[in-house]
Amino acid sequence: MDRVTKTLLAIVGVMIILSPIGILLVWNYNGAWGEWDVKTIEGMVGHRLPGMEKLSEVWNHAVLPDYNVPGWEDKLHASIGYIISAVVGTALVFVIYYALVKFTTGGGAST
């Protein structure tokens, strides 16, 4: 493995380990910025957004809903759930990327 790849993987690893900071920082503030549902947005802007309502129902089959393992509600377990969610998400991105490279290059990128 070359130096750039090792550095990139180290950065991704650090980001995965630091991912629980998001839940710990907003634990008492009703959720993270930008992770609002349709009703919260309606309260913020004063009216319903039909396009957002329609899109909010398109996909509701998350592997780990709310970036957590179901039943892990306390801060320690939620932090571990965030790390697990980050690992799963990162792995899915790498698998999809690898599959796309294999598909588009006809067998893989040369190194």
N, C-alpha and C positions, 0 to 999 in steps of 0.2 A: 504494500500500500504506500502510495507516495505521500509526501509531506502535506500537500494541500488537502488531500482527502482526510488524513488524520486530523488536521486542524479543523476542518469542517465538521467531522464527526464529534470532535471534542466540544465544539461550540454548540452543536445540537444537543449533546449530552448535558451540558451545563444548563441550557434552556429548559430541558425536560425536568431536571432537578429543581430549578427555580420556579417552575410553573405553579406550585401551590401558593406562591406569594399573591397571585390574583385572588384566590378565595379568601386568604387570610386578611388581605387589605380591605375587602368589601363585606366581610362577614356581617357587620352590624349596620350596613348602609343599603340594605334591600337590593343587593345584586350589583353586578358589574355594569359599567357604562356601556351602552349599546346592546345589551342583552335583554331588551324589553319585549314583552308580549304585546299583542294587538290592543288589549284593554289599557295597558300603561301608555302606549302611544296615543290612544284616543284621549286619555286624560291630559296628556301633554299638549297636544295640538288643538283639542277642542272638538274634533269630529272624527268619524270613522274613516278609515282608509281602505276602501274596498279592494284595491290591488294587494295590499299587505295581507288582508284577511284571506284572499284567495291563495296567495303564495305560502302563507303559514300552514296551510293544509296539504301542501304538495308532498312534503317528506316529514314523516313523524316516526321513523323507524331507526332511531339512533342506537348504535351499538352500546354506548355508555351514556344514557340520558343525563344532562346537566353535568357532564364531565366527571361522573362519579359512579361508584359501584352501588347499586340499589341497597339501601339499608345502612349505609355508612354515612351517618349524619353528623357525628361529632367532628371537631376540627382536625384531630389527628387522622382519623379515617378518611375524611374528605380530602385532606392533603395527599394521602397515599392514593386515593382515587384519582386525583388530578394527575399524579405521576403516571399511574397506570393508563389513564386516558391519553396522556401525551405520548407514551410509548406505543400504544395501539395506533393512534393517529399517525405518528411518524412512520411506523412500520407499513401502514396502508399506503402512505404517500410513496415510500420507497418501492413497494411492490408494484403499484400502478406505474410509476416511472420506469421501472425495470421492464415491465410488460410492454409499455409503449416503445421503449428503445428496441426491444427484441422485435416487435411487430414492424416498426418503421424502417429498421435497418436490415431486416431480413436475416436475423440471427444473432445480432449483438454488435455492440460498438467495439472496434479494435482498440487495444491499449498499447 
